[in-house]
Amino acid sequence: MEAIILAGGFGTRLRSVVSDVPKPMAPINGRPFLELLLDHLVASHFDHIVLSTGYMHDKIEAHFGTRHKGVPLSYAVESEPLGTGGGMRNALTQCVEDDITVLNGDTLFKINHDDLAHFYHSRPTRLAVVLRQVPDTARYGSVCTDCSDRIARFTEKTSSGGPGTINGGIYMLNRSLLEEYPLGTPFSFEKDILQKKYDTEPFFAYVSSAYFIDIGIPEDYRRLCNEI
């Protein structure tokens, strides 16, 4: 199995508490957050992991090198910001498989990756999105599905929020979905693929209740430090 971790963001919202390293390297009780993601992927038997980097990429490379606990690491460095979609497309140049797992580099979501792969391969799709049930969707927006688990609607962030399912920042996809876009072109995976194509192409949702935390804001970053 092959994975891409999107680790190239600036981490603007977290800058008040973590300013000297890129967001995925935010220290969690002496360990960089990215190490927690890599540990989970190694335990899930991934054979190759590509780190899509940009901002302060040298600090990530200096810490991890070319392997993590025996698993090969590759780097796809953005010379300029490409957005989530452009970053994924750039990282594909380091991948060899047709079906790839993609993860946000600021979210720890400890799903069962074998179950996700089975779900993805058992459906006629090029994309499975991992969703998480949360008590309040206000910060994220929500994702609605039909009775066959196909994605039916995306709802924007609203102050009203309420319980629902959110995009958990993990995808399993076929590389052809991204290779339709020119290499080096900035675009948003969420806006330009997910929200534009779900009504014409079957995208499916895999819902997991596994441990989930997004360290994009200082409050949740501190919460993870306490929980770990």
Secondary structure, DSSP 8 states (H G I E B T S, - for coil): -EEEEEE----GGGTTT--SS-GGG-EETTEEHHHHHHHHHHHTT-SEEEEEE-TTHHHHHHHHTTEETTEEEEEEE-SS--HHHHHHHHHGGG---SEEEEEETTEEE---HHHHHHHHHTSS-SEEEEEEEES--TTT-EEEE-TTSBEEEEE---SS--SEEEEEEEEEEETHHHHTS-TT----HIIIIIHHHTTTS--EEEEE-S-EEETTSHHHHHHHHHH-
